[in-house]
C-alpha cells in the first residue's frame, strides 16, 4: 500500500538518514525477501515517497518502505 507522506516527515527522514548512514533492519513486511531483522547496511538515499534505499551488507538493495518496514540508525 502506497502512503502519502507529509513534506515535513519526508524532510525529517532525509535529515535522519543521509547517504552513508549505517542502519539495522528492525522489520520488513515482505514474505519473499531474504532480509531479516538485524541485517545491516548503508543508506543510498531517501526518495520522494519516504522509502529509505539501502545497500545491505548481504548484497541486497531492497528499500525500507515508509509506513510498512522499519530500520534504525546505528549510533557510533
C-alpha positions in Angstrom: 0.0 0.0 0.0 1.4 3.4 -1.0 1.1 6.1 1.6 1.3 9.8 1.1 4.0 11.4 3.3 3.8 14.8 4.8 6.6 17.1 3.5 7.9 17.7 7.0 8.1 14.0 7.7 9.9 13.4 4.4 12.4 16.2 5.3 13.0 14.7 8.7 13.7 11.3 7.2 16.2 12.8 4.7 17.9 14.6 7.6 18.0 11.5 9.8 19.2 9.1 7.0 21.6 11.0 4.8 23.6 8.9 2.3 26.2 6.7 4.0 24.3 6.4 7.3 24.6 2.9 8.7 21.3 1.3 9.6 20.0 -2.0 11.0 16.8 -3.7 9.8 14.1 -3.9 12.5 11.3 -5.4 10.3 10.5 -5.9 6.7 6.9 -6.7 5.6 7.8 -8.8 2.6 7.2 -12.6 2.7 9.5 -13.1 -0.3 12.6 -11.4 0.9 15.7 -13.0 2.5 16.2 -9.9 4.6 15.9 -10.4 8.4 15.9 -8.2 11.5 19.5 -7.4 12.4 20.7 -7.1 8.8 22.9 -4.0 8.4 23.6 -1.7 5.5 24.4 1.8 4.3 21.8 4.3 3.1 21.9 5.3 -0.5 19.2 7.9 -0.4 15.6 8.6 0.7 13.2 9.0 -2.2 10.1 11.3 -2.7 7.7 8.8 -1.0 10.0 8.2 2.0 11.5 4.9 1.0 15.0 4.6 2.5 17.1 2.9 -0.2 19.9 0.8 1.4 22.9 -1.1 0.1 22.7 -4.0 2.5 25.9 -5.7 3.6 24.3 -9.0 2.3 24.4 -7.6 -1.3 20.7 -6.7 -1.5 19.5 -3.3 -2.5 15.9 -3.5 -1.1 14.3 -0.3 0.1 12.8 0.2 3.5 9.2 1.3 2.7 7.8 4.2 4.8 4.9 3.1 7.0 5.4 -0.7 6.4 9.1 -1.6 7.1 11.4 -0.3 9.8 15.1 0.3 10.2 17.0 2.3 12.7 20.2 4.3 12.6 23.3 2.7 14.1 24.7 5.2 16.5 28.5 5.3 16.6 
